[in-house]
Amino acid sequence: MTSSPTRPSPVTVRTFTQRFSSTPRGARLARHLALNRLHGWDIPYGSEASDTAALLVAELAANAVTHGRVAGRDFELLLSLTLYTLRIDVSDTRGERRPPEPGELTAPPPVADGGRGLLLVEALADRWAVLDRVPLGKTVRAEVDLSRLH
């Protein structure tokens, strides 16, 4: 019996990119449109993957609006979905105010009003990083392995 070579699975990468105003309203719209796009990519509303993505997009967009805002400049959301991984990139144009890197986070005092967002990102994402953005600014990337979210 002759064995036929196995064919690799086709690789499909779905992407969505959109710029939003650096306002709380822009951050809410980013979350809403991200969930809508994921639903269109067969990650249904209310699923664990959708809920995780919602929290990650909300936090990263809120950080871009709060800490990365430059007057007159937008922030950008990029979603990238492969068979196994969802990548969420949120970019802003402020490069001089970089958040701590993964593994460098410290919890704020219990009475602090903020400072817990990236701790949430670190807890929800399988990987995350702060990257330089060309020509200026930074990108905070969070990746979620879909195989663990059933």
N, C-alpha and C positions, 0 to 999 in steps of 0.2 A: 504494500500500500504506500503510495506516495503522499507525502504531506505537502500541502500547499502553504506557501508563506502566509503568515498572518498579516493582515493589513492594519496599520495603526489607525486608531480612532481619529476621526477628523477633529481638528482643533478649531473651535469657534471662540472668538473673543468679542464680546459685546461691550461697547463703550457708550458713555453718555457724558457730555461736557456742557457746562452752562456757567455763565458768569451771573453774579447777583450783586445787587447794591450792598454795600457794607453797612447794613442797618439790621436791627432785630427782625424787621419784616422780611428782608432778604434771606436771613438765616432760616426763618420759618418756611419760606418758599422753597429753599434748597432742600429741606427735609421732606416737604410734601412732594416735590417733583422727583426726588430720589426714590421714595416709596412707590410712586406711580410707575416709574421706569422699571423698578425691580418686579413689580406686579406684572408688567408687560413681558418681563423675561421669565415668567413662571416661578417667581418667588412671591407667593401670595401674601396679601395683607394679613397681619396677625400671626404669621408663622414665626418661629424662633429666629430664622435668618433675617426676616423683615424687621422684627422688633430690635434685633441687635444692630442692624444697619441704621435704623431710625435713631437710636441713641448715639451711635458714633457720628453720624452726619450732624445731628443736632449739636453735639458737644464741639465738634471741630469747627462747624460754621459759627457757633456762638463765640468761640475763641478767636476766629478770624475777624469777626465784627468788633469784639471787645479789645483785643490786644494787637491785632494786625491791621487795623483800619488806618488808611491814609486818605485824607479828604479828596474826594473826586475820583477815587479808584475803587474798583469792584474786587470781590474775591471770586475764586473759581472753584467749582466742584467738578471732579472727574470720577466717574464710576467705571470700573472695568470688571467684567465678569467672565471667568473661564468656567470650565466644567467643575473645577475644584475650589476656586478662590474668588472672593469678592474683595476688590481693592477700592478703597475710598481715599481720594486725594483732595485736600482742601488747601488752596494756595492763596496767599495774600502778597501784597507788594512791600510789606515792611520787613526788611531783612535784619535790622539791628536789634529787634526784640525777639529773640529766639527762646522758645520754651526749653525746659530741661530735656535731655535725651532720655530714651528708655533706660531704666535702671537707676536714674539719678533723681527720681521723684521723691519728695518727702511730703508727708501728710501735714496739712495746715493745723493750727491749733483748733480744738473742738469748737470754739466760739467764733471762728472765722466765717465770714459770709461766703467766701469762695475758695478757690484753690484746689478743688477736688476733681475737676473735669478730666484732666489727663490721667488721674488715678483710675477713673472710670474707663477711659480709653484703654489703659494698660490691662485692666481686668477683662474687658470684653474682646479685645483684638488678640489674635494669635501672634501678630507681629505689628510693630509700629515704628516709625522713624520720623526724624525731622530732616528734610532735604533742602539744599539750596535750590532756588528757582532761578532760571535764566530768562531774562536778563537781570531781574532783581526780585528780591523777596524770598519767601520760603514756602515749602509745601510740607504739610503734616500728612503722612500716609498711615492708614490703618488697613491691615489685611485680616480677613476672616476665612478660615478653612471651612468650607461648606459641609464637608464630610462629617464634622462633629456636631452639626446642627440638624438634627432630624426631628 
